[in-house]
Amino acid sequence: MLVIDKDCYGTIAVAWAICLVLLALDLCFIPWKWLSIPLAVFIVVFMFFVMWFHRIPKRKTAGSDTVVTAVADGKIVIVEKAFEPEFIKKECMKVSIYMNFFDVHANFWPVDGEVKYFKYHEGKYLMAFYPKSSELNEHSSVAVGNSHGDILFKQIAGTFARRIVTHAEPGQKCKAGEQFGIIKFGSRIDMYLPVDAEIKVKPGDLTVACETVIATLR
């Protein structure tokens, strides 16, 4: 059964309304069937793609209080040491996941713990794979902690993303593998982990949210 993120109903409705108008214009005003029929098929396929894109997949999580899993589906583009200035405020291991237009964009808690920090930042809409998008683009920052350390991750909007949904409040308990939000269309996740965490991924690896182990905490 296809489960659609409830925060995306409005986005899907707008997309479908536009598509239905285009479909009506196509069938009523384009007299050449060799053109109008393929165009109509494309519009209908796109309508169902929009709905499929905003689905919430069923996943079996590998995460725990020490095992950190991927927040999102995508591709690892950065694994490096970096200073995290917003909450942790010290050197961390940074792991970035880039989500393309065809990846599931629902986001899931990467580890068991408690939300220690949350802040939404307005910003630009640069291409999500640009390094500066982490600082300049619209994004939400969430920090989760437990007895093994704190992890901060950012949901970063891309060129086509115009809304980030984050269900997080300081003090909230979180369980690895449970959904907490979604980024609409192309985007990126930056994860900041303790510098002594044992990283299990490298640039170029593909990730599956909840299932791909990003690191283990000591």
Backbone as JSON Lines, residues from 0, in Angstrom:
{"i":0,"aa":"M","n":[0.85,-1.21,0.0],"ca":[0.0,0.0,0.0],"c":[0.88,1.25,0.0]}
{"i":1,"aa":"L","n":[0.58,2.18,-0.89],"ca":[1.35,3.41,-0.99],"c":[0.91,4.39,0.08]}
{"i":2,"aa":"V","n":[1.84,4.79,0.95],"ca":[1.56,5.76,2.01],"c":[2.18,7.09,1.63]}
{"i":3,"aa":"I","n":[1.36,8.15,1.59],"ca":[1.8,9.48,1.2],"c":[1.98,10.34,2.45]}
{"i":4,"aa":"D","n":[3.07,11.12,2.47],"ca":[3.31,12.02,3.58],"c":[2.18,13.05,3.67]}
{"i":5,"aa":"K","n":[1.57,13.16,4.85],"ca":[0.42,14.03,5.01],"c":[0.77,15.51,4.82]}
{"i":6,"aa":"D","n":[2.04,15.88,5.05],"ca":[2.46,17.27,4.86],"c":[2.58,17.64,3.38]}
{"i":7,"aa":"C","n":[2.42,16.65,2.51],"ca":[2.58,16.88,1.07],"c":[1.26,16.87,0.31]}
{"i":8,"aa":"Y","n":[0.14,16.69,1.01],"ca":[-1.15,16.66,0.33],"c":[-1.38,17.94,-0.48]}
{"i":9,"aa":"G","n":[-1.07,19.09,0.1],"ca":[-1.29,20.36,-0.59],"c":[-0.43,20.49,-1.84]}
{"i":10,"aa":"T","n":[0.85,20.08,-1.72],"ca":[1.77,20.13,-2.86],"c":[1.26,19.26,-4.0]}
{"i":11,"aa":"I","n":[0.79,18.06,-3.65],"ca":[0.28,17.14,-4.67],"c":[-0.98,17.71,-5.31]}
{"i":12,"aa":"A","n":[-1.86,18.3,-4.49],"ca":[-3.12,18.85,-5.02],"c":[-2.85,19.98,-6.02]}
{"i":13,"aa":"V","n":[-1.89,20.85,-5.7],"ca":[-1.55,21.95,-6.61],"c":[-0.98,21.4,-7.91]}
{"i":14,"aa":"A","n":[-0.06,20.43,-7.79],"ca":[0.55,19.83,-8.98],"c":[-0.5,19.15,-9.86]}
{"i":15,"aa":"W","n":[-1.42,18.44,-9.22],"ca":[-2.47,17.76,-9.98],"c":[-3.42,18.76,-10.66]}
{"i":16,"aa":"A","n":[-3.74,19.85,-9.97],"ca":[-4.63,20.86,-10.55],"c":[-4.0,21.47,-11.8]}
{"i":17,"aa":"I","n":[-2.72,21.79,-11.72],"ca":[-2.02,22.35,-12.89],"c":[-1.99,21.33,-14.03]}
{"i":18,"aa":"C","n":[-1.71,20.07,-13.68],"ca":[-1.65,19.02,-14.7],"c":[-3.0,18.8,-15.37]}
{"i":19,"aa":"L","n":[-4.07,18.86,-14.59],"ca":[-5.41,18.67,-15.17],"c":[-5.76,19.8,-16.14]}
{"i":20,"aa":"V","n":[-5.36,21.02,-15.8],"ca":[-5.58,22.15,-16.72],"c":[-4.8,21.93,-18.01]}
{"i":21,"aa":"L","n":[-3.53,21.53,-17.88],"ca":[-2.7,21.29,-19.06],"c":[-3.27,20.14,-19.9]}
{"i":22,"aa":"L","n":[-3.78,19.12,-19.2],"ca":[-4.36,17.97,-19.91],"c":[-5.6,18.39,-20.71]}
{"i":23,"aa":"A","n":[-6.44,19.22,-20.09],"ca":[-7.64,19.71,-20.78],"c":[-7.28,20.56,-21.99]}
{"i":24,"aa":"L","n":[-6.28,21.44,-21.83],"ca":[-5.84,22.28,-22.94],"c":[-5.27,21.43,-24.07]}
{"i":25,"aa":"D","n":[-4.52,20.42,-23.69],"ca":[-3.93,19.52,-24.68],"c":[-5.0,18.82,-25.5]}
{"i":26,"aa":"L","n":[-5.97,18.21,-24.81],"ca":[-7.0,17.43,-25.51],"c":[-7.98,18.29,-26.3]}
{"i":27,"aa":"C","n":[-8.16,19.53,-25.85],"ca":[-9.15,20.39,-26.52],"c":[-8.57,21.22,-27.66]}
{"i":28,"aa":"F","n":[-7.29,21.58,-27.56],"ca":[-6.77,22.56,-28.5],"c":[-5.63,22.06,-29.39]}
{"i":29,"aa":"I","n":[-5.13,20.87,-29.15],"ca":[-4.1,20.34,-30.05],"c":[-4.77,19.32,-30.97]}
{"i":30,"aa":"P","n":[-4.89,19.64,-32.25],"ca":[-5.66,18.78,-33.17],"c":[-4.9,17.54,-33.65]}
{"i":31,"aa":"W","n":[-3.58,17.52,-33.49],"ca":[-2.8,16.41,-34.02],"c":[-2.66,15.31,-32.97]}
{"i":32,"aa":"K","n":[-3.28,14.16,-33.21],"ca":[-3.26,13.07,-32.23],"c":[-1.86,12.54,-31.97]}
{"i":33,"aa":"W","n":[-1.01,12.58,-33.01],"ca":[0.36,12.09,-32.83],"c":[1.12,12.92,-31.79]}
{"i":34,"aa":"L","n":[0.64,14.13,-31.53],"ca":[1.25,15.01,-30.53],"c":[0.46,15.04,-29.23]}
{"i":35,"aa":"S","n":[-0.88,15.18,-29.36],"ca":[-1.7,15.36,-28.16],"c":[-1.75,14.11,-27.29]}
{"i":36,"aa":"I","n":[-1.81,12.92,-27.9],"ca":[-1.9,11.69,-27.1],"c":[-0.62,11.42,-26.3]}
{"i":37,"aa":"P","n":[0.58,11.47,-26.94],"ca":[1.81,11.28,-26.14],"c":[1.95,12.34,-25.04]}
{"i":38,"aa":"L","n":[1.55,13.57,-25.35],"ca":[1.62,14.63,-24.35],"c":[0.68,14.35,-23.19]}
{"i":39,"aa":"A","n":[-0.52,13.87,-23.5],"ca":[-1.49,13.53,-22.45],"c":[-0.95,12.4,-21.57]}
{"i":40,"aa":"V","n":[-0.35,11.39,-22.2],"ca":[0.22,10.27,-21.44],"c":[1.33,10.78,-20.52]}
{"i":41,"aa":"F","n":[2.17,11.66,-21.03],"ca":[3.26,12.22,-20.22],"c":[2.7,12.96,-19.0]}
{"i":42,"aa":"I","n":[1.65,13.76,-19.2],"ca":[1.07,14.52,-18.1],"c":[0.5,13.59,-17.03]}
{"i":43,"aa":"V","n":[-0.21,12.55,-17.45],"ca":[-0.79,11.59,-16.5],"c":[0.31,10.87,-15.73]}
{"i":44,"aa":"V","n":[1.35,10.43,-16.44],"ca":[2.48,9.75,-15.77],"c":[3.12,10.69,-14.76]}
{"i":45,"aa":"F","n":[3.29,11.96,-15.12],"ca":[3.89,12.92,-14.21],"c":[3.03,13.12,-12.97]}
{"i":46,"aa":"M","n":[1.71,13.11,-13.12],"ca":[0.81,13.26,-11.98],"c":[1.03,12.13,-10.97]}
{"i":47,"aa":"F","n":[1.17,10.92,-11.47],"ca":[1.38,9.8,-10.55],"c":[2.8,9.79,-10.0]}
{"i":48,"aa":"F","n":[3.76,10.31,-10.77],"ca":[5.13,10.44,-10.26],"c":[5.18,11.38,-9.06]}
{"i":49,"aa":"V","n":[4.46,12.5,-9.16],"ca":[4.43,13.48,-8.06],"c":[3.91,12.82,-6.78]}
{"i":50,"aa":"M","n":[2.86,12.01,-6.9],"ca":[2.32,11.32,-5.73],"c":[3.31,10.28,-5.21]}
{"i":51,"aa":"W","n":[3.9,9.51,-6.12],"ca":[4.86,8.47,-5.75],"c":[6.09,9.08,-5.09]}
{"i":52,"aa":"F","n":[6.51,10.24,-5.55],"ca":[7.69,10.92,-5.03],"c":[7.55,11.24,-3.55]}
{"i":53,"aa":"H","n":[6.34,11.57,-3.11],"ca":[6.11,11.98,-1.72],"c":[5.69,10.82,-0.82]}
{"i":54,"aa":"R","n":[6.03,9.62,-1.22],"ca":[5.66,8.44,-0.43],"c":[6.55,8.29,0.79]}
{"i":55,"aa":"I","n":[6.06,7.52,1.77],"ca":[6.85,7.14,2.94],"c":[7.1,5.65,2.85]}
{"i":56,"aa":"P","n":[8.32,5.23,2.58],"ca":[8.6,3.8,2.43],"c":[8.66,3.09,3.77]}
{"i":57,"aa":"K","n":[8.39,1.79,3.75],"ca":[8.53,0.98,4.96],"c":[9.98,0.51,5.04]}
{"i":58,"aa":"R","n":[10.61,0.73,6.17],"ca":[12.0,0.37,6.34],"c":[12.2,-0.34,7.68]}
{"i":59,"aa":"K","n":[13.15,-1.26,7.71],"ca":[13.58,-1.88,8.96],"c":[14.87,-1.2,9.39]}
{"i":60,"aa":"T","n":[14.83,-0.49,10.49],"ca":[15.99,0.3,10.89],"c":[17.11,-0.56,11.5]}
{"i":61,"aa":"A","n":[18.34,-0.13,11.22],"ca":[19.51,-0.76,11.83],"c":[20.04,0.11,12.95]}
{"i":62,"aa":"G","n":[19.39,1.26,13.21],"ca":[19.89,2.22,14.17],"c":[19.6,1.86,15.62]}
{"i":63,"aa":"S","n":[20.4,2.46,16.51],"ca":[20.24,2.28,17.96],"c":[20.84,3.51,18.64]}
{"i":64,"aa":"D","n":[21.17,3.4,19.92],"ca":[21.8,4.54,20.6],"c":[23.27,4.69,20.22]}
{"i":65,"aa":"T","n":[23.86,3.65,19.64],"ca":[25.26,3.72,19.21],"c":[25.45,3.59,17.7]}
{"i":66,"aa":"V","n":[24.45,3.07,17.01],"ca":[24.53,2.89,15.55],"c":[23.76,4.01,14.87]}
{"i":67,"aa":"V","n":[24.46,4.81,14.06],"ca":[23.87,5.95,13.37],"c":[23.55,5.56,11.94]}
{"i":68,"aa":"T","n":[22.3,5.7,11.55],"ca":[21.88,5.35,10.19],"c":[21.61,6.6,9.36]}
{"i":69,"aa":"A","n":[21.46,6.4,8.06],"ca":[21.23,7.52,7.14],"c":[19.89,8.19,7.42]}
{"i":70,"aa":"V","n":[19.89,9.5,7.41],"ca":[18.67,10.29,7.57],"c":[17.79,10.19,6.32]}
{"i":71,"aa":"A","n":[18.46,9.99,5.17],"ca":[17.73,10.02,3.9],"c":[18.36,9.08,2.88]}
{"i":72,"aa":"D","n":[17.58,8.74,1.85],"ca":[18.12,8.04,0.69],"c":[18.99,9.02,-0.1]}
{"i":73,"aa":"G","n":[20.0,8.52,-0.78],"ca":[20.81,9.4,-1.61],"c":[22.2,8.86,-1.86]}
{"i":74,"aa":"K","n":[23.13,9.77,-2.03],"ca":[24.51,9.43,-2.35],"c":[25.45,10.22,-1.45]}
{"i":75,"aa":"I","n":[26.43,9.54,-0.86],"ca":[27.42,10.22,-0.02],"c":[28.31,11.08,-0.92]}
{"i":76,"aa":"V","n":[28.38,12.38,-0.61],"ca":[29.21,13.28,-1.41],"c":[30.37,13.87,-0.61]}
{"i":77,"aa":"I","n":[30.27,13.85,0.71],"ca":[31.35,14.4,1.56],"c":[31.52,13.54,2.79]}
{"i":78,"aa":"V","n":[32.77,13.19,3.11],"ca":[33.15,12.61,4.39],"c":[34.44,13.29,4.79]}
{"i":79,"aa":"E","n":[34.39,14.16,5.79],"ca":[35.58,14.91,6.17],"c":[35.42,15.48,7.58]}
{"i":80,"aa":"K","n":[36.55,15.92,8.15],"ca":[36.49,16.64,9.42],"c":[36.08,18.08,9.14]}
{"i":81,"aa":"A","n":[35.21,18.61,9.99],"ca":[34.75,19.99,9.8],"c":[34.31,20.57,11.14]}
{"i":82,"aa":"F","n":[34.48,21.86,11.31],"ca":[34.03,22.54,12.53],"c":[32.54,22.81,12.43]}
{"i":83,"aa":"E","n":[31.79,22.47,13.47],"ca":[30.33,22.71,13.49],"c":[30.09,23.9,14.42]}
{"i":84,"aa":"P","n":[29.71,25.07,13.86],"ca":[29.66,26.3,14.66],"c":[28.32,26.6,15.33]}
{"i":85,"aa":"E","n":[27.27,25.86,14.98],"ca":[25.93,26.27,15.42],"c":[25.55,25.75,16.8]}
{"i":86,"aa":"F","n":[25.81,24.48,17.08],"ca":[25.38,23.89,18.35],"c":[26.51,23.12,19.03]}
{"i":87,"aa":"I","n":[27.13,22.2,18.31],"ca":[28.2,21.4,18.9],"c":[29.44,22.25,19.14]}
{"i":88,"aa":"K","n":[29.73,23.15,18.22],"ca":[30.79,24.15,18.34],"c":[32.18,23.54,18.58]}
{"i":89,"aa":"K","n":[32.46,22.5,17.84],"ca":[33.81,21.92,17.84],"c":[33.97,21.05,16.6]}
{"i":90,"aa":"E","n":[35.18,20.54,16.4],"ca":[35.44,19.73,15.22],"c":[34.65,18.44,15.27]}
{"i":91,"aa":"C","n":[34.08,18.08,14.13],"ca":[33.26,16.87,14.02],"c":[33.65,16.13,12.75]}
{"i":92,"aa":"M","n":[33.05,14.96,12.58],"ca":[33.1,14.27,11.29],"c":[31.83,14.65,10.53]}
{"i":93,"aa":"K","n":[32.0,15.22,9.35],"ca":[30.87,15.65,8.55],"c":[30.62,14.64,7.43]}
{"i":94,"aa":"V","n":[29.36,14.2,7.33],"ca":[28.94,13.28,6.27],"c":[27.76,13.91,5.57]}
{"i":95,"aa":"S","n":[27.88,14.12,4.26],"ca":[26.81,14.76,3.48],"c":[26.18,13.78,2.51]}
{"i":96,"aa":"I","n":[24.85,13.8,2.46],"ca":[24.08,12.93,1.56],"c":[23.32,13.82,0.59]}
{"i":97,"aa":"Y","n":[23.56,13.61,-0.7],"ca":[22.83,14.36,-1.73],"c":[21.68,13.53,-2.26]}
{"i":98,"aa":"M","n":[20.49,14.13,-2.28],"ca":[19.29,13.46,-2.79],"c":[18.95,14.02,-4.16]}
{"i":99,"aa":"N","n":[18.86,13.15,-5.16],"ca":[18.46,13.63,-6.47],"c":[16.94,13.62,-6.61]}
{"i":100,"aa":"F","n":[16.45,13.98,-7.77],"ca":[15.02,14.17,-7.98],"c":[14.23,12.87,-7.83]}
{"i":101,"aa":"F","n":[14.9,11.72,-7.94],"ca":[14.2,10.44,-7.92],"c":[14.31,9.71,-6.57]}
{"i":102,"aa":"D","n":[15.08,10.25,-5.63],"ca":[15.21,9.62,-4.32],"c":[14.0,9.91,-3.45]}
{"i":103,"aa":"V","n":[13.7,8.98,-2.53],"ca":[12.69,9.24,-1.5],"c":[13.18,10.41,-0.66]}
{"i":104,"aa":"H","n":[12.32,11.38,-0.4],"ca":[12.74,12.57,0.33],"c":[12.21,12.64,1.76]}
{"i":105,"aa":"A","n":[11.55,11.59,2.22],"ca":[11.18,11.5,3.64],"c":[12.45,11.34,4.46]}
{"i":106,"aa":"N","n":[12.47,11.95,5.64],"ca":[13.65,11.91,6.51],"c":[13.34,11.19,7.81]}
{"i":107,"aa":"F","n":[14.33,10.47,8.34],"ca":[14.13,9.6,9.49],"c":[15.21,9.84,10.55]}
{"i":108,"aa":"W","n":[14.83,9.68,11.82],"ca":[15.8,9.85,12.9],"c":[16.96,8.87,12.7]}
{"i":109,"aa":"P","n":[18.2,9.36,12.86],"ca":[19.35,8.49,12.62],"c":[19.81,7.69,13.84]}
{"i":110,"aa":"V","n":[19.31,8.05,15.02],"ca":[19.82,7.42,16.25],"c":[18.79,7.59,17.36]}
{"i":111,"aa":"D","n":[18.83,6.7,18.33],"ca":[17.98,6.86,19.52],"c":[18.52,8.0,20.38]}
{"i":112,"aa":"G","n":[17.63,8.8,20.95],"ca":[18.1,9.88,21.82],"c":[17.03,10.9,22.11]}
{"i":113,"aa":"E","n":[17.47,12.12,22.32],"ca":[16.57,13.23,22.67],"c":[16.96,14.44,21.86]}
{"i":114,"aa":"V","n":[15.95,15.17,21.37],"ca":[16.22,16.39,20.62],"c":[16.75,17.45,21.59]}
{"i":115,"aa":"K","n":[17.94,17.97,21.3],"ca":[18.55,18.97,22.16],"c":[18.5,20.37,21.54]}
{"i":116,"aa":"Y","n":[18.26,20.43,20.24],"ca":[18.3,21.73,19.57],"c":[17.54,21.64,18.25]}
{"i":117,"aa":"F","n":[16.82,22.71,17.92],"ca":[16.15,22.8,16.62],"c":[16.06,24.27,16.21]}
{"i":118,"aa":"K","n":[16.41,24.54,14.95],"ca":[16.25,25.89,14.44],"c":[16.05,25.85,12.93]}
{"i":119,"aa":"Y","n":[15.08,26.63,12.45],"ca":[14.83,26.77,11.02],"c":[15.52,28.03,10.52]}
{"i":120,"aa":"H","n":[16.19,27.93,9.37],"ca":[16.91,29.07,8.79],"c":[16.36,29.37,7.4]}
{"i":121,"aa":"E","n":[15.91,30.58,7.17],"ca":[15.55,30.98,5.82],"c":[16.83,31.14,5.0]}
{"i":122,"aa":"G","n":[16.69,31.08,3.67],"ca":[17.9,31.21,2.86],"c":[17.63,31.14,1.37]}
{"i":123,"aa":"K","n":[18.72,30.92,0.62],"ca":[18.66,30.86,-0.83],"c":[18.31,29.46,-1.3]}
{"i":124,"aa":"Y","n":[18.33,29.27,-2.62],"ca":[18.02,27.97,-3.21],"c":[19.07,27.6,-4.27]}
{"i":125,"aa":"L","n":[20.33,27.57,-3.81],"ca":[21.42,27.15,-4.69],"c":[21.31,25.65,-4.94]}
{"i":126,"aa":"M","n":[22.01,25.16,-5.96],"ca":[22.04,23.72,-6.2],"c":[22.55,23.03,-4.94]}
{"i":127,"aa":"A","n":[21.87,21.97,-4.5],"ca":[22.14,21.36,-3.2],"c":[23.53,20.75,-3.1]}
{"i":128,"aa":"F","n":[24.16,20.38,-4.23],"ca":[25.46,19.75,-4.15],"c":[26.59,20.77,-4.0]}
{"i":129,"aa":"Y","n":[26.3,22.08,-4.11],"ca":[27.33,23.08,-3.87],"c":[27.68,23.12,-2.39]}
{"i":130,"aa":"P","n":[28.98,23.17,-2.03],"ca":[29.37,23.21,-0.62],"c":[28.73,24.36,0.16]}
{"i":131,"aa":"K","n":[28.6,25.54,-0.46],"ca":[28.05,26.7,0.23],"c":[26.56,26.59,0.51]}
{"i":132,"aa":"S","n":[25.87,25.63,-0.14],"ca":[24.44,25.49,0.09],"c":[24.15,25.14,1.55]}
{"i":133,"aa":"S","n":[25.1,24.5,2.21],"ca":[24.94,24.13,3.62],"c":[24.74,25.35,4.51]}
{"i":134,"aa":"E","n":[25.36,26.47,4.12],"ca":[25.28,27.68,4.92],"c":[24.25,28.67,4.38]}
{"i":135,"aa":"L","n":[24.13,28.75,3.04],"ca":[23.35,29.82,2.44],"c":[21.91,29.44,2.11]}
{"i":136,"aa":"N","n":[21.64,28.15,1.88],"ca":[20.29,27.73,1.5],"c":[19.35,27.65,2.69]}
{"i":137,"aa":"E","n":[18.06,27.66,2.39],"ca":[17.06,27.36,3.41],"c":[17.39,26.02,4.05]}
{"i":138,"aa":"H","n":[17.38,25.94,5.38],"ca":[17.65,24.66,6.03],"c":[17.13,24.65,7.46]}
{"i":139,"aa":"S","n":[16.96,23.43,7.97],"ca":[16.63,23.22,9.37],"c":[17.77,22.48,10.03]}
{"i":140,"aa":"S","n":[18.14,22.9,11.23],"ca":[19.2,22.24,11.99],"c":[18.58,21.54,13.19]}
{"i":141,"aa":"V","n":[18.92,20.27,13.37],"ca":[18.4,19.48,14.49],"c":[19.57,18.76,15.15]}
{"i":142,"aa":"A","n":[19.65,18.85,16.47],"ca":[20.67,18.13,17.23],"c":[20.0,17.07,18.09]}
{"i":143,"aa":"V","n":[20.51,15.86,18.02],"ca":[20.01,14.74,18.82],"c":[21.17,14.21,19.66]}
{"i":144,"aa":"G","n":[20.9,13.93,20.92],"ca":[21.97,13.45,21.78],"c":[21.55,12.3,22.66]}
{"i":145,"aa":"N","n":[22.54,11.52,23.09],"ca":[22.36,10.49,24.11],"c":[23.67,10.37,24.87]}
{"i":146,"aa":"S","n":[23.81,9.33,25.67],"ca":[25.0,9.2,26.51],"c":[26.29,8.99,25.72]}
{"i":147,"aa":"H","n":[26.17,8.72,24.42],"ca":[27.33,8.47,23.58],"c":[27.75,9.7,22.77]}
{"i":148,"aa":"G","n":[27.02,10.8,22.91],"ca":[27.4,12.02,22.23],"c":[26.25,12.69,21.49]}
{"i":149,"aa":"D","n":[26.55,13.84,20.91],"ca":[25.55,14.62,20.18],"c":[25.8,14.53,18.67]}
{"i":150,"aa":"I","n":[24.71,14.52,17.92],"ca":[24.75,14.53,16.46],"c":[23.89,15.69,15.97]}
{"i":151,"aa":"L","n":[24.43,16.51,15.1],"ca":[23.63,17.57,14.48],"c":[23.5,17.26,13.0]}
{"i":152,"aa":"F","n":[22.3,17.43,12.48],"ca":[22.12,17.26,11.04],"c":[21.25,18.38,10.49]}
{"i":153,"aa":"K","n":[21.5,18.7,9.22],"ca":[20.78,19.78,8.56],"c":[19.99,19.23,7.39]}
{"i":154,"aa":"Q","n":[18.72,19.6,7.31],"ca":[17.9,19.36,6.12],"c":[18.06,20.59,5.24]}
{"i":155,"aa":"I","n":[18.68,20.44,4.1],"ca":[19.03,21.58,3.26],"c":[18.21,21.57,1.98]}
{"i":156,"aa":"A","n":[17.54,22.66,1.7],"ca":[16.74,22.78,0.47],"c":[17.65,22.91,-0.73]}
{"i":157,"aa":"G","n":[17.16,22.46,-1.88],"ca":[17.89,22.61,-3.13],"c":[17.25,23.66,-4.01]}
{"i":158,"aa":"T","n":[17.61,23.66,-5.29],"ca":[17.09,24.64,-6.23],"c":[15.58,24.55,-6.39]}
{"i":159,"aa":"F","n":[15.04,23.32,-6.39],"ca":[13.61,23.14,-6.63],"c":[12.81,22.97,-5.34]}
{"i":160,"aa":"A","n":[13.5,22.77,-4.21],"ca":[12.8,22.61,-2.93],"c":[12.41,23.98,-2.4]}
{"i":161,"aa":"R","n":[11.2,24.09,-1.95],"ca":[10.74,25.36,-1.41],"c":[10.1,25.2,-0.03]}
{"i":162,"aa":"R","n":[10.2,24.0,0.52],"ca":[9.65,23.82,1.86],"c":[10.3,22.63,2.52]}
{"i":163,"aa":"I","n":[10.75,22.85,3.73],"ca":[11.31,21.79,4.56],"c":[10.35,21.55,5.71]}
{"i":164,"aa":"V","n":[9.97,20.32,5.94],"ca":[9.08,19.97,7.05],"c":[9.9,19.24,8.11]}
{"i":165,"aa":"T","n":[9.86,19.75,9.34],"ca":[10.61,19.14,10.44],"c":[9.71,19.07,11.67]}
{"i":166,"aa":"H","n":[9.48,17.88,12.16],"ca":[8.71,17.71,13.39],"c":[9.7,17.4,14.52]}
{"i":167,"aa":"A","n":[10.21,18.45,15.14],"ca":[11.2,18.29,16.21],"c":[11.08,19.42,17.21]}
{"i":168,"aa":"E","n":[11.14,19.09,18.48],"ca":[11.12,20.07,19.54],"c":[12.14,19.67,20.6]}
{"i":169,"aa":"P","n":[12.87,20.62,21.18],"ca":[13.82,20.29,22.24],"c":[13.14,19.51,23.37]}
{"i":170,"aa":"G","n":[13.78,18.43,23.79],"ca":[13.22,17.57,24.83],"c":[12.45,16.38,24.29]}
{"i":171,"aa":"Q","n":[12.14,16.4,23.01],"ca":[11.4,15.3,22.37],"c":[12.26,14.05,22.29]}
{"i":172,"aa":"K","n":[11.69,12.9,22.65],"ca":[12.38,11.63,22.52],"c":[12.29,11.17,21.07]}
{"i":173,"aa":"C","n":[13.36,10.6,20.56],"ca":[13.35,10.13,19.18],"c":[13.9,8.72,19.09]}
{"i":174,"aa":"K","n":[13.39,7.99,18.15],"ca":[13.74,6.59,17.94],"c":[14.27,6.42,16.53]}
{"i":175,"aa":"A","n":[15.45,5.82,16.41],"ca":[16.05,5.6,15.1],"c":[15.08,4.89,14.18]}
{"i":176,"aa":"G","n":[14.93,5.4,12.95],"ca":[14.06,4.78,11.96],"c":[12.67,5.36,11.88]}
{"i":177,"aa":"E","n":[12.28,6.2,12.83],"ca":[10.97,6.84,12.77],"c":[11.06,8.13,11.95]}
{"i":178,"aa":"Q","n":[10.04,8.41,11.15],"ca":[10.06,9.6,10.32],"c":[9.88,10.85,11.16]}
{"i":179,"aa":"F","n":[10.64,11.91,10.83],"ca":[10.46,13.18,11.52],"c":[10.2,14.33,10.56]}
{"i":180,"aa":"G","n":[10.31,14.1,9.25],"ca":[10.09,15.2,8.32],"c":[10.31,14.8,6.88]}
{"i":181,"aa":"I","n":[10.35,15.81,6.01],"ca":[10.53,15.58,4.58],"c":[11.06,16.87,3.96]}
{"i":182,"aa":"I","n":[11.85,16.73,2.9],"ca":[12.27,17.87,2.09],"c":[11.67,17.67,0.71]}
{"i":183,"aa":"K","n":[11.01,18.7,0.2],"ca":[10.31,18.53,-1.07],"c":[11.24,18.81,-2.25]}
{"i":184,"aa":"F","n":[11.44,17.78,-3.06],"ca":[12.28,17.81,-4.27],"c":[13.77,17.86,-3.91]}
{"i":185,"aa":"G","n":[14.64,18.13,-4.91],"ca":[16.09,17.95,-4.75],"c":[16.65,18.63,-3.52]}
{"i":186,"aa":"S","n":[17.54,17.96,-2.79],"ca":[17.99,18.5,-1.53],"c":[19.2,17.73,-1.0]}
{"i":187,"aa":"R","n":[19.56,18.01,0.26],"ca":[20.78,17.44,0.82],"c":[20.67,17.36,2.34]}
{"i":188,"aa":"I","n":[21.38,16.4,2.92],"ca":[21.48,16.26,4.37],"c":[22.95,16.35,4.76]}
{"i":189,"aa":"D","n":[23.29,17.21,5.71],"ca":[24.62,17.24,6.32],"c":[24.52,16.7,7.72]}
{"i":190,"aa":"M","n":[25.36,15.72,8.05],"ca":[25.38,15.14,9.39],"c":[26.72,15.44,10.04]}
{"i":191,"aa":"Y","n":[26.68,15.93,11.29],"ca":[27.9,16.21,12.06],"c":[27.96,15.24,13.24]}
{"i":192,"aa":"L","n":[28.96,14.38,13.24],"ca":[29.09,13.32,14.23],"c":[30.32,13.55,15.1]}
{"i":193,"aa":"P","n":[30.36,12.94,16.31],"ca":[31.57,13.06,17.14],"c":[32.82,12.67,16.35]}
{"i":194,"aa":"V","n":[33.9,13.38,16.59],"ca":[35.1,13.17,15.81],"c":[35.69,11.78,15.99]}
{"i":195,"aa":"D","n":[35.36,11.12,17.11],"ca":[35.88,9.76,17.33],"c":[34.92,8.67,16.85]}
{"i":196,"aa":"A","n":[33.82,9.07,16.18],"ca":[32.88,8.08,15.65],"c":[33.57,7.26,14.55]}
{"i":197,"aa":"E","n":[33.21,5.99,14.47],"ca":[33.77,5.12,13.44],"c":[32.89,5.22,12.19]}
{"i":198,"aa":"I","n":[33.37,5.93,11.18],"ca":[32.6,6.17,9.96],"c":[32.59,4.91,9.09]}
{"i":199,"aa":"K","n":[31.41,4.55,8.61],"ca":[31.24,3.31,7.83],"c":[31.0,3.54,6.35]}
{"i":200,"aa":"V","n":[30.99,4.8,5.91],"ca":[30.69,5.1,4.51],"c":[31.82,5.94,3.91]}
{"i":201,"aa":"K","n":[31.8,6.06,2.59],"ca":[32.79,6.86,1.87],"c":[32.08,7.57,0.71]}
{"i":202,"aa":"P","n":[32.69,8.63,0.17],"ca":[32.08,9.32,-0.96],"c":[31.79,8.37,-2.12]}
{"i":203,"aa":"G","n":[30.6,8.53,-2.69],"ca":[30.18,7.66,-3.78],"c":[29.24,6.55,-3.36]}
{"i":204,"aa":"D","n":[29.21,6.22,-2.06],"ca":[28.3,5.19,-1.57],"c":[26.85,5.67,-1.67]}
{"i":205,"aa":"L","n":[25.95,4.75,-1.98],"ca":[24.53,5.05,-1.98],"c":[23.95,4.71,-0.62]}
{"i":206,"aa":"T","n":[23.0,5.51,-0.15],"ca":[22.4,5.29,1.16],"c":[20.92,4.97,1.05]}
{"i":207,"aa":"V","n":[20.45,4.16,1.98],"ca":[19.04,3.88,2.15],"c":[18.68,4.31,3.57]}
{"i":208,"aa":"A","n":[17.78,5.28,3.68],"ca":[17.4,5.8,4.99],"c":[16.98,4.66,5.92]}
{"i":209,"aa":"C","n":[17.41,4.74,7.16],"ca":[17.1,3.77,8.22],"c":[17.98,2.51,8.15]}
{"i":210,"aa":"E","n":[18.42,2.14,6.96],"ca":[19.11,0.86,6.79],"c":[20.63,0.99,6.64]}
{"i":211,"aa":"T","n":[21.09,2.04,5.95],"ca":[22.53,2.23,5.76],"c":[23.16,2.76,7.03]}
{"i":212,"aa":"V","n":[24.16,2.07,7.54],"ca":[24.86,2.52,8.75],"c":[25.9,3.56,8.35]}
{"i":213,"aa":"I","n":[25.77,4.74,8.9],"ca":[26.71,5.83,8.63],"c":[27.92,5.76,9.55]}
{"i":214,"aa":"A","n":[27.68,5.45,10.83],"ca":[28.78,5.41,11.79],"c":[28.34,4.67,13.05]}
{"i":215,"aa":"T","n":[29.3,4.3,13.84],"ca":[29.03,3.8,15.19],"c":[29.68,4.74,16.2]}
{"i":216,"aa":"L","n":[28.98,4.98,17.29],"ca":[29.47,5.88,18.34],"c":[30.19,5.07,19.42]}
{"i":217,"aa":"R","n":[31.17,5.7,20.02],"ca":[31.96,4.99,21.05],"c":[31.35,5.23,22.42]}
